Amino acid sequence: MQYPSLNLLVLLLGIGIGYFYYSNWDNSEVDRYRYPGVVANIARQQVEVLSARFFPPATTTATATITTTTSVEATTKSDEPSTLSPTTKVELNRDPITMLRRSILKSFLAVEKSEGAGARVRRSIGVPQLRNFTPFLMLDHFTIGPGAGFPDHPHRGQETITYLLSGSVDHEDFTGSRGTIRSGDLQFMTAGRGIVHAEMPGKPDPAHPGAPNVGMQLWVDLPQELKYCEPRYRDLRAEEIPHVKCSEGKVDIKIISGESQGVESVKDLAYTPVWLLDIAIAPGGRIAQPLPKGWNSFMYILSGSVHVHQTSSAEDSGTKVPEFHNVVFNREGEGVDLAVPGTSRESARVILVAGKVLEQNVVQYGPFVVESQEAVYRAMRDYQGYTGGFERAKGWRSEIGKAMG
């Protein structure tokens, strides 16, 4: 016997429930670390697919004119040594006098919120003020206290760059890869076709006992041709990062990736070309930092206040940007001019980032960053059915995440 009205009622109920979960999980405002615990439930997975079909994820298209490329192998596995390319060569104007200063497109405060299991996060990319700023998808300034962390969760289609400012963080994934990064270390993770991993507080750093676990995590989109590569990890230890000083020693630059003052970073550690500089400026210090032409760029203020000079004029006193703000620069221009006035009572520390613009669609649904709505459905089916890159997720639980229950 057929009950069309009952079927319609069930369908409408499913759509309503699906919309509720979609509105809570979609894109940037989602607590991406709670997402996998829900999608593991098969019934709710089906509701997700239904809700996504009726309420499609947002799609954006990025355009670019940059032709700089980096040559890497797309099949390096996380448990194998990775062969990395030398630093990507780009076009720069290194003359601080003739360098065309980039102007500020926008600046806004990163508001602290709770996320994961007891973690605190200031997110400044992947929020209403700044979404899909190609190739950047998300930027978190996180603090993980005792008993907190980011237990088992999946990724597909992106890279994550984790820079630990203090403390220690353990990581573990379903490939068997595991390790610890400490203060000043970085970890570059390529999710590729799929990975499930956990990030949890490590044992106290002997060099900095009692230090909180604080860091930055940046999500970077993968070029389409590398979306479904094998997952891999690369660590960069603090002692491997080149340092250089300028402005009579008042500016100290850690060259994590890219170039500053004629000094280059060790090597590229991400498939998508990205520059990442940690810059400390004492009162009276100033730096004119060139950036690759045509790349998108932003700056996050970790501490203190920085003045951004948008012209080379001596009358330009600079635009003051305070702590915990993200400054997004216009793409036009050859670099940025940063200073802390000599009258300031405190130094400043900023993270300056630039990335190659990717000319491709971006469809982000929770931890899955793919190229189409159909690819979102496929990612859900693969994760639910342990296929297409998630085969090793079946029956797997991280040891470091078990403490969370």
Number of C-alpha atoms within 10 A of each C-alpha: 3 6 8 9 9 10 11 11 12 12 13 12 13 18 21 15 17 24 20 13 19 23 15 16 19 21 25 23 14 20 17 22 19 18 20 19 12 12 17 14 11 13 10 16 19 17 21 25 20 21 22 22 15 12 15 17 21 13 14 16 13 14 11 13 11 15 9 13 13 16 11 17 14 17 14 18 16 20 13 10 11 16 10 17 16 15 19 18 13 16 12 15 17 17 12 17 11 10 21 20 25 23 21 17 11 13 18 16 18 22 12 16 11 13 21 17 18 15 19 20 22 20 24 26 23 20 17 9 12 17 16 22 21 24 27 29 24 22 24 20 24 22 24 25 18 13 12 19 27 23 27 27 18 22 25 28 28 29 27 22 21 22 23 23 20 22 27 26 25 18 23 22 24 20 17 11 15 19 13 18 24 25 21 19 23 25 21 20 21 35 28 23 22 27 25 25 25 23 23 26 24 19 14 17 18 11 10 13 11 11 16 18 25 22 24 21 19 20 21 27 29 28 18 16 8 20 22 22 22 19 26 23 22 17 16 18 15 17 9 13 18 17 18 16 17 15 15 9 11 18 23 19 24 21 23 27 25 24 26 23 16 7 13 18 21 18 15 21 27 23 23 22 26 25 24 20 21 19 22 21 28 22 18 16 21 23 22 23 22 24 30 25 18 20 26 23 28 23 20 27 22 20 16 20 23 25 18 23 24 21 17 15 10 8 8 11 14 19 15 13 19 20 17 22 21 26 23 22 22 17 21 14 20 24 25 26 22 22 27 27 20 13 8 14 10 14 21 23 21 24 18 20 22 25 22 24 27 25 16 18 17 26 23 25 24 25 23 22 28 26 19 17 19 14 14 23 17 16 26 20 18 17 25 20 15 15 16 14 21 22 17 16 21 13 8 14 17 19 14 22 19 11 11 13 5
